[in-house]
Amino acid sequence: MPVAAFQSIFPWNQELISTHPLLNDSELRNRITNAATAYGEWKNKTFAQRGDILKKTATLLRRDLEVLATLISREMGKVISESRAEIEKCAWACDFYAENGAAFLQDEILEAGYTKSLVSFEPVGAVLAIMPWNFPFWQVFRFAAPTLMAGNVCLLKHAPNVCGCALAIEQIFLEAGATEGVFTSLILDVPAVEKIISSSIVQAVTLTGSERAGSSVAAIAGKHIRKSVMELGGSDALIVLADADLQKAAETAIQSRMQNAGQSCIAAKRFIVVKEAETAFLDKLLTEIKKLKQGNPLEKGISTGPVARPDLAEHIQKQMQDAIQKGATLLHGGEASGCNVQPALLSSVKKGMSVYEEETFGPLAVVITAKNEEDAIHLANDSAYGLGGSIWTRNLEKGFALAKKMESGAVFINALVKSDPRLPFGGIKQSGYGRELGKTGIREFVNIKAIAGQSA
């Protein structure tokens, strides 16, 4: 049945935080009209003027860091230290595009046999973003900072459980000096998405979420001839070779897997270790995972908060039990109460188990043993997904050579996989298409226009 309002609920104890009524059709039309009006003004601003708004936005994010971080933690359960880091990263993205956007989009002069020929990068209209709850500020700013710097305006349909974050972001942009309609949060359910995409002002769609959501939205975007970028699921491999720094690899593996209670597309979800290093690596993983403390994300000393919803906790439990029934060994954790799931570690994971085949979205780490380096790459690529991955070896050149054999949008060697405003971000296969961030990301939603002229 259609819902009339969304609720924000604190996952730790299921406390109701707030209720947010959905927009009706008239309200939605007004907001789309405001976006179209705002675009007419925003696209004609200089890069310096747009950059000034982004700089002010960064200042406001840092000013209100504690309030905004608390909002994140209460709405989706992230530990408060991670929420603070998320807000700071959003400010960094605003500063980065304010400082580099003009250079990324400057005209490119070409030699094509004309007196003068160039490529111009121009805004296209409004970009609709359909964003998830796991990084409720960063996912939005990752799209919004480059999109706004390019001269487009933004429409946001955020996840139902983080409406407070969505509305807070809109207010920040308004306070920074963006006129009404430059950035608009739309409190809407899924059926309204096509009404937005079909509007002539909307010329592109970006979605971060599940394969099912991505497939559905991409089909609607295709129907209305709208450019789309899809950042979907991931089952990133973390490959540990025999010559790796096993202590550093174990520390980073647990950090990557367990941050945000394991609810990250680019978390290391499959630890693939060569047989020679298996025993030592498992020992170090156990030591690291036992240091974690699950609990109230607002309390000091907590390293792992709750997952965002009860159904997510139930699903990760089902995946874990399926693996155990098929021969995996539970080495640590796994107990659950409501949304609170103890960080868990499984070994002896093999093909055919759900944790091998599917994305796991919660605090569950799995270890897969490879015969050798070649087998490790084979296992890493034996996945429907291709978002990110990492390789751990003391031989950097070998790491780069193996990285080229991994089927993913990014590979980090001896480092944590993460999104970075300076680097393009996105996946292949079922992890989606298109890129965000970096120079590549800001050029996804522009008109790449060729202009050529001959002297009369």
C-alpha positions as CSV (number, residue, x, y, z in Angstrom):
1,M,0.0,0.0,0.0
2,P,1.2,3.6,-0.7
3,V,2.5,5.3,2.4
4,A,1.7,8.9,3.4
5,A,4.9,9.6,5.3
6,F,8.3,8.2,6.0
7,Q,9.7,7.7,9.5
8,S,13.2,8.2,10.8
9,I,14.0,5.5,13.5
10,F,17.1,5.2,15.6
11,P,18.3,1.7,14.7
12,W,20.1,1.1,18.1
13,N,16.8,1.1,20.1
14,Q,14.0,1.6,17.5
15,E,13.2,5.1,18.9
16,L,11.1,7.2,16.5
17,I,13.0,10.4,15.7
18,S,10.7,12.1,13.2
19,T,8.0,11.7,10.6
20,H,8.2,13.2,7.1
21,P,5.0,13.6,4.9
22,L,5.4,12.7,1.3
23,L,4.9,15.4,-1.4
24,N,1.7,15.4,-3.3
25,D,1.6,15.8,-7.1
26,S,1.1,19.6,-6.9
27,E,4.0,20.1,-4.5
28,L,6.2,17.9,-6.7
29,R,5.3,20.0,-9.8
30,N,6.1,23.2,-8.0
31,R,9.5,21.9,-7.0
32,I,10.3,20.8,-10.5
33,T,9.2,24.2,-11.8
34,N,11.4,25.9,-9.3
35,A,14.4,23.8,-10.4
36,A,13.8,24.7,-14.0
37,T,13.7,28.4,-13.1
38,A,16.8,28.1,-11.0
39,Y,18.7,26.4,-13.8
40,G,18.1,29.4,-16.0
41,E,20.0,31.5,-13.6
42,W,22.5,29.0,-12.2
43,K,23.9,27.9,-15.6
44,N,24.9,31.4,-16.4
45,K,26.9,32.0,-13.3
46,T,30.7,31.9,-13.6
47,F,32.8,29.1,-12.2
48,A,34.0,31.5,-9.6
49,Q,30.5,32.3,-8.5
50,R,29.5,28.6,-8.3
51,G,32.7,27.8,-6.5
52,D,32.0,30.5,-4.0
53,I,28.7,28.8,-3.1
54,L,30.5,25.5,-2.7
55,K,33.2,27.0,-0.5
56,K,30.5,28.5,1.7
57,T,28.8,25.1,1.8
58,A,32.0,23.5,3.0
59,T,32.3,26.2,5.8
60,L,28.8,25.5,7.0
61,L,29.4,21.7,7.0
62,R,32.4,22.2,9.2
63,R,30.6,24.7,11.4
64,D,27.7,22.4,12.0
65,L,29.7,19.2,12.0
66,E,28.6,17.9,15.4
67,V,24.9,18.5,14.8
68,L,25.0,16.9,11.4
69,A,27.1,14.0,12.5
70,T,24.6,13.2,15.3
71,L,21.8,13.4,12.8
72,I,23.5,10.8,10.6
73,S,24.2,8.4,13.5
74,R,20.7,8.7,14.8
75,E,19.0,8.1,11.5
76,M,21.1,5.2,10.2
77,G,23.3,4.0,13.0
78,K,26.8,4.9,12.0
79,V,29.2,5.4,14.9
80,I,29.6,9.1,15.7
81,S,33.3,9.2,14.8
82,E,32.6,7.9,11.3
83,S,29.7,10.4,10.9
84,R,32.1,13.2,11.8
85,A,34.5,11.9,9.2
86,E,31.7,11.7,6.6
87,I,30.8,15.4,7.1
88,E,34.4,16.5,6.8
89,K,34.8,14.5,3.6
90,C,31.7,16.3,2.1
91,A,33.4,19.6,2.9
92,W,36.6,18.4,1.2
93,A,34.6,17.5,-2.0
94,C,33.0,20.9,-2.1
95,D,36.4,22.6,-1.7
96,F,38.0,20.3,-4.3
97,Y,35.5,21.0,-7.0
98,A,35.4,24.7,-6.2
99,E,39.1,24.8,-6.7
100,N,39.4,22.5,-9.7
101,G,36.0,22.5,-11.5
102,A,36.9,25.3,-13.9
103,A,40.1,23.6,-15.0
104,F,38.3,20.3,-15.5
105,L,35.7,21.9,-17.7
106,Q,37.8,24.4,-19.6
107,D,37.5,24.4,-23.4
108,E,39.8,21.9,-25.1
109,I,41.4,23.1,-28.3
110,L,41.7,20.5,-31.0
111,E,43.5,20.3,-34.4
112,A,40.9,19.0,-36.9
113,G,41.7,20.9,-40.1
114,Y,39.6,24.0,-39.3
115,T,40.8,27.5,-38.5
116,K,39.7,26.9,-34.9
117,S,38.1,23.8,-33.3
118,L,37.4,23.0,-29.7
119,V,35.3,21.0,-27.3
120,S,33.2,22.8,-24.8
121,F,31.7,21.3,-21.7
122,E,28.3,22.8,-20.9
123,P,25.5,22.1,-18.4
124,V,22.4,20.1,-19.4
125,G,19.7,20.9,-16.9
126,A,18.6,19.1,-13.7
127,V,20.2,15.9,-12.5
128,L,18.0,13.6,-10.4
129,A,19.9,11.6,-7.8
130,I,18.4,8.6,-6.1
131,M,20.6,8.0,-3.1
132,P,20.9,5.3,-0.3
133,W,21.0,5.6,3.4
134,N,24.5,4.1,4.2
135,F,26.4,7.3,3.6
136,P,23.5,9.8,3.7
137,F,25.7,12.9,3.3
138,W,28.7,11.7,1.3
139,Q,26.7,9.9,-1.4
140,V,24.8,13.2,-1.9
141,F,27.8,15.5,-2.0
142,R,29.7,13.0,-4.2
143,F,27.2,13.8,-6.9
144,A,26.1,17.3,-5.9
145,A,29.5,19.1,-5.7
146,P,30.6,18.3,-9.3
147,T,27.0,18.5,-10.7
148,L,26.5,22.0,-9.3
149,M,30.0,23.2,-10.3
150,A,29.3,22.1,-13.9
151,G,26.2,24.4,-13.9
152,N,23.5,21.9,-13.5
153,V,20.9,21.9,-10.7
154,C,20.2,19.0,-8.4
155,L,17.0,17.0,-7.4
156,L,17.5,14.5,-4.6
157,K,15.2,11.5,-3.9
158,H,16.9,10.2,-0.7
159,A,16.2,6.9,1.1
160,P,13.1,6.9,3.3
161,N,15.0,6.4,6.6
162,V,17.3,9.5,6.2
163,C,14.8,12.2,5.3
164,G,16.2,14.4,8.0
165,C,19.6,14.3,6.4
166,A,18.1,15.1,3.0
167,L,16.3,18.2,4.3
168,A,19.4,19.3,6.2
169,I,21.5,19.2,3.1
170,E,19.0,21.4,1.2
171,Q,19.0,23.9,4.0
172,I,22.8,24.0,4.0
173,F,22.9,24.9,0.3
174,L,20.2,27.6,0.8
175,E,22.2,29.1,3.7
176,A,25.3,29.1,1.5
177,G,23.6,31.3,-1.0
178,A,22.1,28.9,-3.6
179,T,18.7,30.1,-4.6
180,E,15.6,28.0,-4.2
181,G,15.6,25.2,-6.8
182,V,19.4,24.9,-7.2
183,F,19.3,21.9,-4.8
184,T,16.0,20.4,-3.9
185,S,15.2,17.4,-1.7
186,L,12.1,15.5,-2.7
187,I,10.4,13.4,0.0
188,L,8.8,10.8,-2.4
189,D,8.2,7.1,-2.7
190,V,9.4,5.0,-5.6
191,P,6.3,5.3,-7.9
192,A,7.0,9.1,-8.2
193,V,10.4,8.6,-9.8
194,E,9.1,8.3,-13.4
195,K,7.2,11.5,-13.0
196,I,10.4,13.3,-12.2
197,I,12.5,11.7,-14.9
198,S,9.9,12.4,-17.6
199,S,10.1,16.1,-16.9
200,S,12.0,18.0,-19.6
201,I,14.2,19.8,-17.2
202,V,15.6,16.5,-16.0
203,Q,18.3,15.4,-18.4
204,A,20.2,12.9,-16.3
205,V,19.8,10.4,-13.5
206,T,22.4,9.0,-11.0
207,L,21.6,6.2,-8.6
208,T,23.5,4.5,-5.9
209,G,21.8,1.4,-4.6
210,S,20.8,-2.2,-5.3
211,E,20.9,-4.0,-8.7
212,R,17.2,-4.2,-8.7
213,A,16.7,-0.5,-8.1
214,G,19.4,0.3,-10.7
215,S,17.9,-1.9,-13.3
216,S,14.4,-0.4,-12.8
217,V,15.6,3.2,-12.9
218,A,18.0,2.7,-15.8
219,A,15.0,1.3,-17.8
220,I,12.9,4.4,-17.0
221,A,15.8,6.7,-17.9
222,G,16.3,4.8,-21.2
223,K,12.6,5.1,-21.9
224,H,12.8,8.9,-21.6
225,I,16.3,9.2,-23.3
226,R,18.0,10.4,-20.1
227,K,21.7,9.8,-19.4
228,S,22.3,7.6,-16.4
229,V,25.1,6.6,-14.0
230,M,24.6,3.5,-11.8
231,E,26.7,2.8,-8.8
232,L,25.3,-0.6,-7.6
233,G,26.5,-3.4,-5.3
234,G,29.9,-4.7,-4.7
235,S,31.7,-7.8,-3.4
236,D,35.2,-6.5,-3.3
237,A,38.1,-8.9,-3.0
238,L,41.0,-8.2,-0.7
239,I,43.9,-10.4,-2.0
240,V,46.6,-11.3,0.5
241,L,49.8,-12.8,-1.1
242,A,52.5,-14.7,0.8
243,D,54.9,-11.8,0.8
244,A,52.3,-9.3,2.3
245,D,52.7,-7.4,5.5
246,L,50.1,-9.6,7.2
247,Q,49.6,-7.4,10.2
248,K,48.8,-4.3,8.1
249,A,46.7,-6.4,5.8
250,A,44.6,-7.8,8.6
251,E,44.2,-4.4,10.3
252,T,43.0,-2.8,7.0
253,A,40.8,-5.8,6.1
254,I,38.9,-5.6,9.4
255,Q,38.7,-1.8,9.1
256,S,37.4,-2.0,5.6
257,R,34.9,-4.7,6.3
258,M,33.5,-3.4,9.6
259,Q,33.3,0.3,9.1
260,N,29.7,1.6,8.9
261,A,28.8,-1.8,10.4
262,G,29.8,-3.5,7.1
263,Q,27.3,-1.5,5.1
264,S,29.5,-0.1,2.3
265,C,29.5,-1.0,-1.4
266,I,33.3,-0.8,-1.5
267,A,34.0,-2.6,1.7
268,A,36.4,-5.6,1.4
269,K,33.8,-8.4,1.4
270,R,35.9,-11.4,0.4
271,F,39.3,-11.9,2.0
272,I,41.2,-14.1,-0.5
273,V,44.5,-15.4,1.0
274,V,47.0,-17.7,-0.6
275,K,47.3,-21.1,1.2
276,E,50.9,-20.3,2.3
277,A,49.7,-17.3,4.4
278,E,46.3,-18.6,5.5
279,T,47.0,-19.7,9.1
280,A,49.0,-16.6,10.0
281,F,46.5,-14.3,8.4
282,L,43.5,-15.9,10.1
283,D,45.3,-15.5,13.5
284,K,45.8,-11.8,12.9
285,L,42.2,-11.3,11.7
286,L,40.9,-12.9,14.8
287,T,43.0,-10.7,17.0
288,E,41.8,-7.6,15.2
289,I,38.1,-8.5,15.1
290,K,38.1,-9.2,18.8
291,K,39.1,-5.6,19.5
292,L,35.8,-4.3,18.1
293,K,33.0,-3.3,20.3
294,Q,29.4,-3.2,19.1
295,G,26.9,-0.9,20.7
296,N,25.2,2.5,20.8
297,P,26.8,4.5,18.0
298,L,26.6,7.7,20.0
299,E,28.7,6.3,22.9
300,K,32.4,6.8,23.2
301,G,34.5,3.6,22.5
302,I,32.0,1.9,20.3
303,S,33.5,0.7,17.0
304,T,30.5,-0.9,15.4
305,G,27.0,0.4,15.5
306,P,23.8,-1.3,14.5
307,V,22.8,-2.1,10.9
308,A,20.2,0.3,9.6
309,R,17.1,-1.8,9.7
310,P,15.9,-5.1,11.2
311,D,15.4,-6.8,7.8
312,L,19.1,-6.1,7.0
313,A,20.1,-7.9,10.3
314,E,17.9,-10.8,9.4
315,H,19.3,-11.1,5.9
316,I,23.0,-11.1,7.0
317,Q,22.1,-13.8,9.6
318,K,20.5,-15.9,6.8
319,Q,23.6,-15.6,4.6
320,M,25.9,-16.6,7.5
321,Q,23.8,-19.6,8.5
322,D,23.7,-20.7,4.8
323,A,27.5,-20.7,4.7
324,I,27.8,-22.6,8.0
325,Q,25.3,-25.3,6.9
326,K,27.4,-25.7,3.7
327,G,30.7,-26.1,5.5
328,A,32.0,-22.7,6.5
329,T,33.5,-22.3,10.0
330,L,32.3,-19.4,12.2
331,L,35.5,-18.3,14.0
332,H,34.0,-15.3,15.9
333,G,30.8,-13.3,16.5
334,G,27.6,-13.4,14.6
335,E,25.1,-13.0,17.5
336,A,22.2,-10.6,16.8
337,S,19.5,-8.7,18.7
338,G,17.3,-6.4,16.7
339,C,19.6,-4.3,14.5
340,N,22.6,-5.1,16.6
341,V,24.8,-7.7,15.0
342,Q,28.2,-8.7,16.5
343,P,31.1,-8.5,14.0
344,A,31.6,-12.0,12.6
345,L,34.3,-13.9,10.8
346,L,33.9,-17.0,8.6
347,S,36.6,-19.2,7.2
348,S,36.6,-22.1,4.7
349,V,34.2,-20.2,2.4
350,K,33.7,-21.8,-1.0
351,K,31.7,-21.3,-4.2
352,G,28.1,-22.2,-3.9
353,M,27.7,-20.5,-0.5
354,S,25.5,-17.3,-0.4
355,V,28.4,-15.3,1.1
356,Y,30.6,-16.2,-1.9
357,E,28.0,-15.5,-4.6
358,E,26.1,-12.5,-3.1
359,E,26.9,-9.2,-1.7
360,T,27.0,-9.2,2.1
361,F,25.8,-5.9,3.6
362,G,26.6,-6.1,7.3
363,P,29.4,-6.9,9.7
364,L,30.4,-10.3,8.3
365,A,33.9,-11.0,7.0
366,V,34.6,-14.2,5.0
367,V,37.9,-15.8,4.2
368,I,38.5,-17.8,0.9
369,T,41.7,-19.7,0.5
370,A,43.5,-19.6,-2.9
371,K,46.1,-22.1,-4.1
372,N,48.4,-19.5,-5.4
373,E,48.5,-15.9,-6.9
374,E,46.9,-17.0,-10.2
375,D,44.1,-18.7,-8.3
376,A,43.6,-15.6,-6.2
377,I,43.0,-13.5,-9.2
378,H,40.6,-16.1,-10.6
379,L,38.6,-16.2,-7.4
380,A,38.5,-12.3,-7.2
381,N,37.1,-12.2,-10.7
382,D,34.7,-15.1,-10.1
383,S,32.0,-12.6,-9.1
384,A,29.0,-10.8,-10.7
385,Y,30.4,-7.6,-9.3
386,G,33.3,-5.4,-10.2
387,L,33.4,-2.3,-8.0
388,G,36.8,-2.3,-6.2
389,G,39.5,-4.5,-4.8
390,S,42.9,-4.5,-3.2
391,I,46.1,-6.5,-3.3
392,W,48.6,-6.9,-0.5
393,T,52.2,-7.6,-1.4
394,R,55.6,-6.2,-0.6
395,N,56.4,-6.2,-4.3
396,L,54.6,-3.0,-5.6
397,E,55.4,-3.8,-9.3
398,K,53.8,-7.2,-8.9
399,G,50.8,-5.6,-7.3
400,F,50.3,-3.2,-10.3
401,A,50.7,-6.1,-12.7
402,L,48.1,-8.2,-10.9
403,A,45.8,-5.1,-10.5
404,K,45.5,-4.9,-14.3
405,K,44.1,-8.5,-14.2
406,M,41.4,-7.7,-11.7
407,E,37.9,-7.0,-13.2
408,S,36.9,-3.9,-11.2
409,G,36.6,-0.2,-11.4
410,A,39.4,0.4,-8.9
411,V,42.3,-1.5,-7.3
412,F,44.3,-0.3,-4.3
413,I,47.6,-1.9,-3.5
414,N,48.6,-2.1,0.2
415,A,45.9,0.5,1.0
416,L,42.2,0.8,2.0
417,V,39.8,1.0,-0.9
418,K,37.8,4.2,-0.7
419,S,36.2,6.9,-2.7
420,D,38.4,10.0,-3.2
421,P,37.4,13.3,-4.9
422,R,40.7,13.2,-6.8
423,L,40.0,9.7,-8.4
424,P,37.3,8.4,-10.6
425,F,34.9,6.1,-8.9
426,G,32.6,3.5,-10.3
427,G,32.2,-0.2,-11.3
428,I,31.8,-2.7,-14.1
429,K,29.6,-5.8,-14.5
430,Q,26.7,-5.8,-12.0
431,S,28.3,-3.0,-10.0
432,G,27.0,-0.5,-12.6
433,Y,28.4,1.9,-15.1
434,G,29.6,5.5,-15.4
435,R,32.0,7.3,-13.1
436,E,31.7,9.8,-10.2
437,L,34.4,12.0,-8.8
438,G,37.7,13.3,-10.3
439,K,37.8,15.0,-13.7
440,T,35.9,12.0,-15.2
441,G,33.0,12.4,-12.8
442,I,32.3,16.1,-13.4
443,R,32.2,15.4,-17.2
444,E,29.5,12.7,-16.9
445,F,26.6,15.2,-16.9
446,V,27.6,17.8,-19.3
447,N,27.1,18.5,-23.0
448,I,30.4,17.6,-24.6
449,K,30.0,20.0,-27.5
450,A,32.3,20.2,-30.6
451,I,32.6,23.7,-32.1
452,A,34.6,24.1,-35.3
453,G,35.0,27.2,-37.6
454,Q,36.7,28.1,-40.8
455,S,37.8,31.7,-41.5
456,A,35.6,33.3,-44.1
